[in-house]
Amino acid sequence: MSAAEARAAAERAARASYGRLVAILASPTGDLMLAEDAVSDALERALQTWPEHGVPANPDGWLLTVARNRQRDVWKSAAHRTRAPLPADPGDTAPLTSPLDTLDPDAIGERRLELLFVCAHPAIDAAARTPLMLQVVLGLDAARIARAYGVGAAAMAKRLVRAKRRIADTRIPFVVPGRADMARRLPGVLEAVYGSYAVTLTGGPDEAPLRSPDSLAGEAHYLAVTLAALLPDEPEVLGLAALISLSLARSPTRQKDFVPLAEQDPATWDARLIADGEAYLRLASATDRLGRFQLEAAIQAVHCDRRRTGVTDQEALRTLYSALVLLAPTLGAQVALAATVGRLDGPEAGLAALPDGADAFQPAWATRAHLLGAAGRGAEAAAAFDRAAALTIDPVARRHLSDQAAALRGPR
């Protein structure tokens, strides 16, 4: 195996193993920060040694052993002894032991779901729960999370540190909770899993293809499907698995040019993911509890049905978006409804349906620009495209919006 292949294997292990290794290492003490440091150190060692010595037969077991040794070294240190108790009381003369010493590195199970429910505990500040999940389960750094939430990186870092200290101080158990506690925590877990998928949509062209299992979108899909297997009677869990499957099916690989949904070739969409998403949606619809994720999945199913019929049922979209606005009146849902109204009733009707208070909301400006263009108001449309481009993180999408503005202005 070449050095490049070994490095790629280390990077894949980092993406696939980060969350569950953090959960394993943090579960005895609740010290998430130490667990993250230990896993990061192990991953750095892997990048240094695997290209030279080869990828071990069990990468997860190798990483756990290195991280566990790093954690033990910290526990032995005088600095750590002065600020935190040891995870076990070995006595004055007994050798230092780790609660993880009896764990078999060759039998590492799925632990990320436990960590998700820890982060959703009521003792954690609600504003920190989803960002915390995105960092400790999927490994996103504070700067990227801050960008997604529109706050400063330093403020987000402080919020995350406070949440991790809260977990350690309150000794929240690392377990999947019982049904009573799960009802309180599950909505936050679902929001975090979907949030981890949504964040990937703002990435640049140098990131992994969205459909790749190694991408963050692939990880979010994996977590959603794992949740659905764990909780097959929860309709919103099934709805989330359907939503991410159907949305991911239409997500193109990172490419040089942005292609709007209406111009995409449905033949390039992933038929297997569409079938999976539709199956999850049928299971969810068999229950008598309708939720936001089920509605959003149904909207995605309407779009995906163009692969079969060649057309998009706009009236079905209006019905579903109207229901979504009643159930969960987010700016995104209101803007999407306005866009659908514009396609059905004309651009002026769509403009009238756009919500107030969306001055900093990129989708609202992009939708306004398209509607103004369709209404023949070119100068206003160009200005709206400029504003949408300024609010866009993805450089490929930003260039597309800027090009739309330039085309409306014509040659200079």
MIDOLO-301929 format. One record per residue (C-alpha): residue in three letters; chain; x, z, y. Coordinates in pm, 1 decimal. Each point is the difference from the previous one (the first is absolute). Layout:
+--------+--------+----------+----------+----------+
| residu | chaine |        u |        w |        v |
+--------+--------+----------+----------+----------+
|    ALA |      A |        X |        Z |        Y |
...
+--------+--------+----------+----------+----------+
This chain:
+--------+--------+----------+----------+----------+
| residu | chaine |        u |        w |        v |
+--------+--------+----------+----------+----------+
|    MET |      A |      0.0 |      0.0 |      0.0 |
|    SER |      A |    131.7 |    -95.4 |    342.0 |
|    ALA |      A |     47.8 |    246.1 |    283.6 |
|    ALA |      A |   -286.2 |   -166.5 |    187.4 |
|    GLU |      A |   -232.6 |     41.8 |   -298.3 |
|    ALA |      A |     99.9 |    364.2 |    -38.9 |
|    ARG |      A |    -63.8 |     62.2 |    368.3 |
|    ALA |      A |   -341.8 |   -165.8 |    -30.1 |
|    ALA |      A |    -77.2 |    224.5 |   -298.4 |
|    ALA |      A |     91.3 |    306.7 |    205.5 |
|    GLU |      A |   -226.2 |   -115.6 |    281.5 |
|    ARG |      A |   -287.0 |    -58.2 |   -244.2 |
|    ALA |      A |     50.0 |    347.2 |   -146.5 |
|    ALA |      A |    -10.2 |    145.5 |    350.6 |
|    ARG |      A |   -334.4 |   -163.0 |     70.2 |
|    ALA |      A |   -153.8 |     81.2 |   -337.2 |
|    SER |      A |    139.0 |    348.3 |    -57.2 |
|    TYR |      A |     30.2 |    165.3 |    340.0 |
|    GLY |      A |   -336.2 |    174.8 |     12.5 |
|    ARG |      A |    -13.6 |    126.8 |   -353.1 |
|    LEU |      A |    359.3 |    130.4 |     10.2 |
|    VAL |      A |    -73.2 |    183.0 |    325.4 |
|    ALA |      A |   -308.3 |    152.0 |   -162.0 |
|    ILE |      A |    193.5 |    115.4 |   -306.7 |
|    LEU |      A |    279.7 |    154.1 |    203.6 |
|    ALA |      A |   -227.5 |    167.3 |    255.9 |
|    SER |      A |   -260.2 |    139.5 |   -239.4 |
|    PRO |      A |    185.1 |    323.0 |    -96.9 |
|    THR |      A |     69.5 |    112.2 |    357.5 |
|    GLY |      A |   -214.4 |   -210.1 |    232.6 |
|    ASP |      A |    313.6 |   -102.0 |    191.7 |
|    LEU |      A |    -78.0 |   -364.4 |     76.7 |
|    MET |      A |    288.1 |    -44.1 |    242.4 |
|    LEU |      A |    258.0 |    109.2 |   -257.1 |
|    ALA |      A |   -161.6 |   -220.1 |   -264.4 |
|    GLU |      A |      8.6 |   -301.8 |    231.2 |
|    ASP |      A |    364.6 |     64.4 |     85.0 |
|    ALA |      A |     89.4 |     28.2 |   -368.4 |
|    VAL |      A |   -180.8 |   -322.2 |    -92.1 |
|    SER |      A |    157.3 |   -184.1 |    293.8 |
|    ASP |      A |    343.6 |    120.1 |   -110.3 |
|    ALA |      A |    -65.7 |   -122.1 |   -355.3 |
|    LEU |      A |   -112.8 |   -338.6 |    124.5 |
|    GLU |      A |    310.6 |    -30.5 |    216.5 |
|    ARG |      A |    212.5 |     83.0 |   -305.0 |
|    ALA |      A |   -184.5 |   -267.5 |   -198.2 |
|    LEU |      A |     76.4 |   -262.2 |    262.9 |
|    GLN |      A |    366.6 |     99.0 |    -17.9 |
|    THR |      A |     44.5 |     30.0 |   -375.6 |
|    TRP |      A |   -244.9 |   -235.3 |   -170.7 |
|    PRO |      A |    158.8 |   -319.3 |    135.9 |
|    GLU |      A |    333.8 |    117.0 |   -143.8 |
|    HIS |      A |   -102.7 |    170.7 |   -324.3 |
|    GLY |      A |   -329.7 |   -167.8 |    -81.6 |
|    VAL |      A |   -363.8 |    111.7 |      7.5 |
|    PRO |      A |    -70.4 |    292.6 |   -235.9 |
|    ALA |      A |   -245.6 |    -45.6 |   -286.1 |
|    ASN |      A |   -242.2 |    244.1 |    168.1 |
|    PRO |      A |     36.2 |    -36.1 |    379.5 |
|    ASP |      A |   -261.2 |    268.3 |     74.2 |
|    GLY |      A |    173.0 |    249.9 |   -227.8 |
|    TRP |      A |    337.1 |    -75.4 |    160.3 |
|    LEU |      A |   -141.8 |     47.8 |    348.7 |
|    LEU |      A |   -171.4 |    324.3 |    -97.8 |
|    THR |      A |    317.9 |    143.4 |   -149.8 |
|    VAL |      A |    206.0 |    -81.7 |    309.9 |
|    ALA |      A |   -269.4 |    129.8 |    235.8 |
|    ARG |      A |    -44.1 |    316.3 |   -204.8 |
|    ASN |      A |    373.2 |     68.5 |     15.8 |
|    ARG |      A |     -5.8 |    -54.0 |    375.5 |
|    GLN |      A |   -289.9 |    243.0 |     31.0 |
|    ARG |      A |    187.0 |    256.2 |   -208.9 |
|    ASP |      A |    306.7 |    -32.0 |    223.0 |
|    VAL |      A |   -214.7 |     78.3 |    304.4 |
|    TRP |      A |   -155.1 |    301.1 |   -169.4 |
|    LYS |      A |    350.0 |    130.7 |    -69.3 |
|    SER |      A |    112.3 |    -40.9 |    359.1 |
|    ALA |      A |     34.6 |    303.4 |    222.7 |
|    ALA |      A |   -189.8 |   -174.4 |    279.1 |
|    HIS |      A |   -303.7 |    -49.4 |   -219.7 |
|    ARG |      A |     16.0 |    356.9 |   -130.6 |
|    THR |      A |    -29.6 |    130.7 |    355.5 |
|    ARG |      A |   -314.0 |   -194.8 |     82.5 |
|    ALA |      A |   -196.7 |    -29.3 |   -324.1 |
|    PRO |      A |    -38.1 |    188.5 |   -329.5 |
|    LEU |      A |    129.3 |   -159.7 |   -317.0 |
|    PRO |      A |   -265.0 |   -169.4 |   -211.5 |
|    ALA |      A |     71.2 |    248.4 |   -277.4 |
|    ASP |      A |    151.0 |    346.8 |     -7.8 |
|    PRO |      A |    299.1 |    -38.2 |   -231.1 |
|    GLY |      A |    126.6 |    353.6 |     49.3 |
|    ASP |      A |    333.3 |    111.1 |    132.6 |
|    THR |      A |    210.7 |   -129.3 |   -286.9 |
|    ALA |      A |   -212.0 |   -272.5 |   -161.0 |
|    PRO |      A |     89.5 |   -364.0 |     71.6 |
|    LEU |      A |   -216.4 |   -182.2 |    250.8 |
|    THR |      A |   -278.4 |   -192.8 |   -170.7 |
|    SER |      A |   -237.8 |   -261.8 |    126.8 |
|    PRO |      A |   -373.5 |     -9.2 |    -78.9 |
|    LEU |      A |     60.2 |   -366.3 |    -88.1 |
|    ASP |      A |    269.2 |     65.2 |   -260.8 |
|    THR |      A |   -251.1 |    -26.1 |   -283.6 |
|    LEU |      A |   -147.3 |   -328.5 |    125.9 |
|    ASP |      A |     84.1 |   -296.3 |   -219.9 |
|    PRO |      A |    135.2 |   -281.0 |    223.4 |
|    ASP |      A |   -112.9 |   -249.9 |   -265.0 |
|    ALA |      A |   -364.2 |    108.3 |     33.8 |
|    ILE |      A |    -82.7 |    -24.8 |    367.4 |
|    GLY |      A |   -373.3 |    -38.9 |     48.1 |
|    GLU |      A |   -208.3 |   -112.2 |    296.2 |
|    ARG |      A |     10.0 |    278.4 |    259.1 |
|    ARG |      A |    -84.3 |   -178.5 |    323.1 |
|    LEU |      A |   -370.0 |     78.1 |    -24.8 |
|    GLU |      A |     78.9 |    371.4 |     -8.0 |
|    LEU |      A |    208.8 |    -45.7 |    312.4 |
|    LEU |      A |   -282.3 |   -191.3 |    170.7 |
|    PHE |      A |   -239.5 |    288.2 |    -59.2 |
|    VAL |      A |    259.0 |    251.2 |    121.4 |
|    CYS |      A |     28.4 |   -191.4 |    326.1 |
|    ALA |      A |   -380.9 |     -4.7 |     33.0 |
|    HIS |      A |    -27.8 |    379.6 |    -29.6 |
|    PRO |      A |   -223.7 |    161.0 |    267.9 |
|    ALA |      A |    294.6 |    212.8 |    114.6 |
|    ILE |      A |    173.6 |   -316.1 |    125.4 |
|    ASP |      A |    -91.5 |   -118.4 |    349.3 |
|    ALA |      A |   -246.4 |   -287.9 |    -40.5 |
|    ALA |      A |    198.9 |   -215.4 |    243.6 |
|    ALA |      A |    308.8 |     34.1 |   -220.4 |
|    ARG |      A |   -150.3 |    -59.7 |   -344.5 |
|    THR |      A |      6.2 |   -377.0 |    -18.0 |
|    PRO |      A |    341.6 |    -38.6 |    172.3 |
|    LEU |      A |    139.2 |    264.3 |   -235.8 |
|    MET |      A |   -128.3 |   -189.1 |   -303.5 |
|    LEU |      A |    145.4 |   -324.2 |    127.0 |
|    GLN |      A |    342.0 |    161.5 |     35.0 |
|    VAL |      A |     36.4 |    223.7 |   -303.7 |
|    VAL |      A |   -186.2 |   -217.5 |   -250.8 |
|    LEU |      A |    101.9 |   -348.6 |    107.9 |
|    GLY |      A |    316.1 |     73.1 |    195.0 |
|    LEU |      A |    -95.2 |   -147.0 |    338.5 |
|    ASP |      A |    220.0 |    133.9 |    277.7 |
|    ALA |      A |   -140.5 |    188.9 |    297.6 |
|    ALA |      A |     69.5 |   -285.6 |    241.5 |
|    ARG |      A |   -206.7 |   -248.7 |   -197.8 |
|    ILE |      A |   -284.9 |    246.3 |    -44.5 |
|    ALA |      A |     10.9 |     80.6 |    371.3 |
|    ARG |      A |    -22.2 |   -369.7 |     83.4 |
|    ALA |      A |   -310.1 |    -36.4 |   -216.9 |
|    TYR |      A |   -164.3 |    297.3 |    172.0 |
|    GLY |      A |    105.4 |    -93.6 |    351.6 |
|    VAL |      A |    195.4 |    319.8 |     68.1 |
|    GLY |      A |    365.2 |     73.6 |     70.9 |
|    ALA |      A |    240.9 |     23.6 |   -291.6 |
|    ALA |      A |    124.2 |    344.8 |    106.9 |
|    ALA |      A |   -354.7 |    137.0 |     24.0 |
|    MET |      A |    -84.7 |   -137.5 |   -344.7 |
|    ALA |      A |    319.6 |    145.4 |   -149.2 |
|    LYS |      A |    -88.0 |    345.6 |    135.6 |
|    ARG |      A |   -354.4 |    -29.8 |   -138.3 |
|    LEU |      A |    136.5 |    -85.7 |   -344.6 |
|    VAL |      A |    252.6 |    284.4 |      0.8 |
|    ARG |      A |   -271.0 |    251.3 |     94.1 |
|    ALA |      A |   -220.4 |   -124.6 |   -284.5 |
|    LYS |      A |    280.4 |     29.9 |   -256.3 |
|    ARG |      A |     79.9 |    353.5 |    113.1 |
|    ARG |      A |   -367.9 |     85.3 |    -32.5 |
|    ILE |      A |      1.8 |   -115.0 |   -362.8 |
|    ALA |      A |    303.3 |    215.4 |    -76.5 |
|    ASP |      A |   -131.5 |    305.0 |    188.0 |
|    THR |      A |   -346.5 |     -3.3 |   -157.1 |
|    ARG |      A |    130.4 |    -86.2 |   -351.2 |
|    ILE |      A |   -260.1 |   -268.8 |    -58.8 |
|    PRO |      A |      2.6 |    -75.2 |   -376.1 |
|    PHE |      A |    105.5 |   -348.9 |   -105.7 |
|    VAL |      A |   -300.6 |    -79.8 |   -220.2 |
|    VAL |      A |   -296.8 |   -235.3 |     -0.3 |
|    PRO |      A |   -275.4 |    235.4 |    122.6 |
|    GLY |      A |   -321.9 |     83.1 |   -178.0 |
|    ARG |      A |   -322.4 |   -179.9 |     85.1 |
|    ALA |      A |   -102.0 |    245.5 |    272.0 |
|    ASP |      A |    324.6 |    -32.2 |    195.9 |
|    MET |      A |     28.3 |   -370.1 |    -75.8 |
|    ALA |      A |   -322.4 |    -74.2 |    189.4 |
|    ARG |      A |    161.4 |    140.0 |    316.4 |
|    ARG |      A |    337.7 |   -167.1 |    -43.6 |
|    LEU |      A |    -88.7 |   -337.8 |   -150.5 |
|    PRO |      A |   -105.9 |   -173.2 |    325.7 |
|    GLY |      A |    339.8 |     75.5 |    152.7 |
|    VAL |      A |    179.6 |   -130.3 |   -307.7 |
|    LEU |      A |   -198.8 |   -324.2 |      7.7 |
|    GLU |      A |     71.8 |    -45.4 |    371.0 |
|    ALA |      A |    371.1 |     49.0 |    -63.7 |
|    VAL |      A |     14.9 |   -249.7 |   -285.6 |
|    TYR |      A |   -183.8 |   -258.9 |    206.3 |
|    GLY |      A |    212.5 |     87.4 |    301.5 |
|    SER |      A |    314.9 |    -66.2 |   -200.0 |
|    TYR |      A |   -136.1 |   -346.1 |    -78.0 |
|    ALA |      A |   -112.1 |    -69.8 |    356.1 |
|    VAL |      A |    340.5 |     95.7 |    142.0 |
|    THR |      A |    164.6 |   -273.3 |   -209.1 |
|    LEU |      A |   -210.4 |   -264.1 |    172.6 |
|    THR |      A |    196.1 |     59.0 |    320.4 |
|    GLY |      A |    338.1 |    -63.1 |   -161.0 |
|    GLY |      A |    239.4 |   -279.5 |     86.3 |
|    PRO |      A |     90.6 |   -311.9 |   -197.5 |
|    ASP |      A |    311.3 |    163.9 |   -147.0 |
|    GLU |      A |   -204.1 |    247.7 |   -202.4 |
|    ALA |      A |   -100.8 |    -44.1 |   -364.0 |
|    PRO |      A |   -293.0 |   -233.3 |    -76.8 |
|    LEU |      A |   -323.0 |    197.0 |     22.8 |
|    ARG |      A |   -101.5 |    -83.2 |   -356.3 |
|    SER |      A |    331.9 |    116.5 |   -141.7 |
|    PRO |      A |    -23.8 |    323.0 |   -205.9 |
|    ASP |      A |    312.1 |    112.8 |    185.5 |
|    SER |      A |   -165.4 |    -24.8 |    341.9 |
|    LEU |      A |   -174.0 |    291.2 |    168.5 |
|    ALA |      A |   -323.9 |   -194.6 |    -36.1 |
|    GLY |      A |     67.3 |    -21.6 |   -372.2 |
|    GLU |      A |     61.1 |    374.9 |     -9.6 |
|    ALA |      A |   -326.7 |     67.1 |    184.5 |
|    HIS |      A |   -181.6 |   -223.0 |   -247.6 |
|    TYR |      A |    161.7 |    188.7 |   -287.8 |
|    LEU |      A |   -109.1 |    336.3 |    142.5 |
|    ALA |      A |   -355.9 |   -124.0 |     57.2 |
|    VAL |      A |    -27.0 |   -131.6 |   -355.2 |
|    THR |      A |    151.3 |    322.6 |   -137.4 |
|    LEU |      A |   -255.2 |    202.8 |    194.5 |
|    ALA |      A |   -279.1 |   -218.3 |   -140.1 |
|    ALA |      A |    123.3 |     66.6 |   -354.2 |
|    LEU |      A |     19.2 |    374.2 |     72.0 |
|    LEU |      A |   -341.3 |     20.1 |    170.8 |
|    PRO |      A |   -215.4 |   -278.5 |   -147.1 |
|    ASP |      A |   -325.2 |    169.4 |    106.6 |
|    GLU |      A |     87.6 |     13.4 |    371.1 |
|    PRO |      A |   -152.2 |   -309.4 |    167.9 |
|    GLU |      A |    221.8 |     12.1 |    307.3 |
|    VAL |      A |    310.4 |     17.4 |   -218.6 |
|    LEU |      A |   -122.4 |   -313.1 |   -178.0 |
|    GLY |      A |    -85.6 |   -151.5 |    336.7 |
|    LEU |      A |    352.8 |     56.4 |    126.4 |
|    ALA |      A |    151.8 |   -158.0 |   -312.4 |
|    ALA |      A |   -233.6 |   -296.6 |     53.7 |
|    LEU |      A |     80.7 |    -25.4 |    370.4 |
|    ILE |      A |    377.6 |     -4.7 |    -42.1 |
|    SER |      A |    -16.2 |   -234.0 |   -300.8 |
|    LEU |      A |   -218.6 |   -252.0 |    182.3 |
|    SER |      A |    191.5 |     23.3 |    326.7 |
|    LEU |      A |    334.8 |    -28.1 |   -174.7 |
|    ALA |      A |   -123.2 |   -305.2 |   -192.0 |
|    ARG |      A |    -34.3 |   -189.3 |    327.9 |
|    SER |      A |    323.3 |    126.8 |    153.8 |
|    PRO |      A |    257.8 |   -278.1 |     14.0 |
|    THR |      A |    364.8 |     55.8 |    -64.5 |
|    ARG |      A |    201.2 |     61.8 |    314.0 |
|    GLN |      A |     49.8 |   -339.2 |    154.9 |
|    LYS |      A |    130.1 |   -171.2 |    307.6 |
|    ASP |      A |   -337.3 |    -95.5 |    145.6 |
|    PHE |      A |   -319.0 |    202.8 |     34.3 |
|    VAL |      A |   -304.7 |   -156.6 |   -166.9 |
|    PRO |      A |   -342.3 |    128.7 |    113.5 |
|    LEU |      A |   -245.2 |     93.5 |   -275.0 |
|    ALA |      A |   -232.0 |   -294.7 |     66.0 |
|    GLU |      A |    291.5 |   -241.1 |    -41.5 |
|    GLN |      A |    143.5 |    151.0 |   -318.6 |
|    ASP |      A |    -26.4 |   -194.1 |   -325.8 |
|    PRO |      A |   -201.5 |    218.0 |   -242.0 |
|    ALA |      A |    184.5 |   -159.3 |   -291.0 |
|    THR |      A |    304.7 |    205.5 |    105.5 |
|    TRP |      A |   -189.6 |    328.3 |    -37.1 |
|    ASP |      A |     59.5 |    219.5 |   -304.6 |
|    ALA |      A |   -285.6 |    -56.6 |   -245.5 |
|    ARG |      A |     96.2 |    300.4 |   -215.1 |
|    LEU |      A |     -9.4 |    241.0 |    292.1 |
|    ILE |      A |   -334.0 |   -143.1 |    110.9 |
|    ALA |      A |   -144.5 |     53.8 |   -347.3 |
|    ASP |      A |    137.4 |    356.8 |     -7.8 |
|    GLY |      A |   -144.1 |     77.7 |    342.8 |
|    GLU |      A |   -341.8 |   -138.6 |    -89.1 |
|    ALA |      A |     -1.6 |    207.6 |   -319.5 |
|    TYR |      A |     75.9 |    319.8 |    193.3 |
|    LEU |      A |   -270.5 |    -87.6 |    251.5 |
|    ARG |      A |   -259.2 |    -50.7 |   -275.6 |
|    LEU |      A |     84.5 |    341.7 |   -144.0 |
|    ALA |      A |    -31.2 |    160.3 |    343.8 |
|    SER |      A |   -332.1 |   -170.0 |     74.7 |
|    ALA |      A |   -145.9 |    140.3 |   -321.6 |
|    THR |      A |     -1.8 |    343.7 |    164.9 |
|    ASP |      A |   -250.6 |    116.8 |    260.0 |
|    ARG |      A |    260.5 |    100.1 |    262.1 |
|    LEU |      A |     96.0 |   -263.7 |    254.6 |
|    GLY |      A |    312.6 |     52.7 |    205.1 |
|    ARG |      A |    227.6 |   -168.1 |    249.3 |
|    PHE |      A |    255.5 |   -128.7 |   -248.7 |
|    GLN |      A |   -270.5 |   -157.1 |   -214.6 |
|    LEU |      A |   -138.4 |   -183.5 |    302.5 |
|    GLU |      A |    343.9 |   -117.7 |    106.8 |
|    ALA |      A |     67.5 |   -116.2 |   -356.1 |
|    ALA |      A |   -328.1 |   -192.3 |     -2.2 |
|    ILE |      A |    108.9 |   -172.8 |    322.3 |
|    GLN |      A |    326.5 |    -99.0 |   -163.7 |
|    ALA |      A |   -194.0 |   -124.9 |   -302.4 |
|    VAL |      A |   -202.6 |   -231.8 |    225.4 |
|    HIS |      A |    319.9 |   -148.5 |    139.0 |
|    CYS |      A |    153.7 |    -33.0 |   -347.3 |
|    ASP |      A |   -311.3 |   -177.4 |   -127.3 |
|    ARG |      A |    111.2 |   -301.6 |    204.6 |
|    ARG |      A |    245.3 |    -64.4 |   -282.1 |
|    ARG |      A |   -302.8 |    -71.4 |   -221.3 |
|    THR |      A |   -252.3 |   -154.7 |    241.9 |
|    GLY |      A |    215.9 |   -157.2 |    270.6 |
|    VAL |      A |   -202.5 |    168.9 |    277.4 |
|    THR |      A |    -24.4 |    346.2 |    158.0 |
|    ASP |      A |   -343.6 |    162.7 |     13.1 |
|    GLN |      A |    -10.5 |    108.9 |    365.0 |
|    GLU |      A |   -348.7 |    150.5 |    -25.2 |
|    ALA |      A |    118.6 |    225.2 |   -280.9 |
|    LEU |      A |    292.2 |    103.9 |    219.2 |
|    ARG |      A |   -236.3 |     83.1 |    287.8 |
|    THR |      A |   -210.9 |    218.2 |   -229.8 |
|    LEU |      A |    301.5 |    181.4 |   -141.1 |
|    TYR |      A |    172.8 |     49.2 |    334.9 |
|    SER |      A |   -324.0 |    129.9 |    152.5 |
|    ALA |      A |    -26.2 |    255.1 |   -280.8 |
|    LEU |      A |    365.1 |     94.0 |     43.5 |
|    VAL |      A |    -46.3 |     57.9 |    373.4 |
|    LEU |      A |   -290.1 |    234.0 |    -76.2 |
|    LEU |      A |    195.0 |    188.5 |   -265.2 |
|    ALA |      A |    347.2 |     -1.2 |    158.8 |
|    PRO |      A |    -12.2 |   -128.3 |    360.2 |
|    THR |      A |    371.3 |    -64.9 |     43.6 |
|    LEU |      A |    133.3 |   -242.9 |    258.6 |
|    GLY |      A |    116.5 |   -226.9 |   -281.1 |
|    ALA |      A |   -347.6 |    -22.2 |   -151.5 |
|    GLN |      A |   -162.5 |    -63.8 |    338.6 |
|    VAL |      A |    247.9 |   -274.5 |     89.3 |
|    ALA |      A |    -43.8 |   -167.4 |   -339.7 |
|    LEU |      A |   -377.5 |      7.0 |     45.3 |
|    ALA |      A |     36.6 |   -157.8 |    345.4 |
|    ALA |      A |    215.0 |   -278.6 |   -146.7 |
|    THR |      A |   -264.5 |    -68.4 |   -265.1 |
|    VAL |      A |   -274.3 |     -0.3 |    262.5 |
|    GLY |      A |    203.7 |   -251.8 |    197.1 |
|    ARG |      A |     25.9 |   -232.1 |   -298.3 |
|    LEU |      A |   -373.4 |     21.3 |    -70.2 |
|    ASP |      A |   -161.4 |     30.7 |    344.9 |
|    GLY |      A |    260.5 |   -157.0 |    224.8 |
|    PRO |      A |    309.3 |    127.0 |    183.5 |
|    GLU |      A |   -186.6 |    152.3 |    294.4 |
|    ALA |      A |   -204.9 |    215.5 |   -239.1 |
|    GLY |      A |    323.4 |    104.7 |   -170.5 |
|    LEU |      A |    158.2 |     93.3 |    332.0 |
|    ALA |      A |   -302.9 |    208.6 |     90.7 |
|    ALA |      A |     28.5 |    182.2 |   -333.6 |
|    LEU |      A |    363.2 |    103.7 |     50.2 |
|    PRO |      A |     29.0 |    379.3 |     38.8 |
|    ASP |      A |    108.3 |    175.2 |    315.6 |
|    GLY |      A |    308.8 |    217.6 |      5.0 |
|    ALA |      A |    223.8 |   -234.4 |   -199.5 |
|    ASP |      A |    254.4 |    -80.2 |    271.5 |
|    ALA |      A |    296.5 |     89.6 |   -221.3 |
|    PHE |      A |   -147.2 |   -128.9 |   -327.0 |
|    GLN |      A |    175.3 |   -320.7 |   -106.7 |
|    PRO |      A |   -279.8 |   -140.7 |   -224.1 |
|    ALA |      A |   -245.9 |     29.3 |    289.9 |
|    TRP |      A |    222.2 |   -213.8 |    224.4 |
|    ALA |      A |     64.9 |   -257.0 |   -273.6 |
|    THR |      A |   -372.8 |    -27.7 |    -68.0 |
|    ARG |      A |    -80.0 |    -19.4 |    370.9 |
|    ALA |      A |    256.9 |   -278.9 |     38.9 |
|    HIS |      A |   -150.2 |   -206.8 |   -282.1 |
|    LEU |      A |   -353.2 |     47.5 |    133.7 |
|    LEU |      A |    101.9 |    -90.0 |    354.7 |
|    GLY |      A |    172.9 |   -311.3 |   -129.6 |
|    ALA |      A |   -310.0 |    -99.5 |   -197.2 |
|    ALA |      A |   -207.2 |     51.3 |    316.8 |
|    GLY |      A |    222.4 |   -242.0 |    191.3 |
|    ARG |      A |    148.9 |    269.4 |    223.6 |
|    GLY |      A |    359.1 |   -109.1 |    -52.0 |
|    ALA |      A |    178.9 |    196.0 |    272.5 |
|    GLU |      A |   -165.1 |    326.7 |   -101.4 |
|    ALA |      A |     70.3 |    -75.4 |   -366.4 |
|    ALA |      A |    370.1 |    -60.1 |     69.8 |
|    ALA |      A |     26.5 |    330.4 |    183.9 |
|    ALA |      A |   -173.0 |    177.3 |   -289.2 |
|    PHE |      A |    236.3 |   -162.3 |   -252.4 |
|    ASP |      A |    293.4 |    121.7 |    210.7 |
|    ARG |      A |   -136.6 |    354.8 |     -3.8 |
|    ALA |      A |    -58.4 |    -15.9 |   -377.9 |
|    ALA |      A |    355.1 |   -126.1 |    -53.7 |
|    ALA |      A |    142.7 |    284.0 |    209.5 |
|    LEU |      A |   -181.9 |    251.9 |   -222.3 |
|    THR |      A |    111.1 |   -162.3 |   -328.1 |
|    ILE |      A |    285.3 |    150.6 |   -203.7 |
|    ASP |      A |     40.5 |   -274.7 |   -261.2 |
|    PRO |      A |    227.0 |   -264.9 |    158.7 |
|    VAL |      A |   -156.7 |   -282.8 |   -203.3 |
|    ALA |      A |   -351.5 |     85.0 |    118.2 |
|    ARG |      A |    125.7 |     60.2 |    354.0 |
|    ARG |      A |    155.3 |   -345.5 |     13.3 |
|    HIS |      A |   -325.1 |   -155.2 |   -124.3 |
|    LEU |      A |   -200.6 |    170.9 |    275.0 |
|    SER |      A |    250.3 |   -104.0 |    266.0 |
|    ASP |      A |    -18.3 |   -357.5 |   -124.1 |
|    GLN |      A |   -378.6 |     11.5 |     28.9 |
|    ALA |      A |     31.0 |    113.6 |    361.3 |
|    ALA |      A |    252.9 |   -273.5 |     78.8 |
|    ALA |      A |   -221.1 |   -266.9 |   -157.0 |
|    LEU |      A |   -290.7 |    101.4 |    221.2 |
|    ARG |      A |    214.8 |    -20.7 |    310.1 |
|    GLY |      A |    130.9 |   -344.3 |    -96.2 |
|    PRO |      A |    334.3 |   -157.5 |     95.9 |
|    ARG |      A |    175.5 |    124.5 |    309.7 |
+--------+--------+----------+----------+----------+
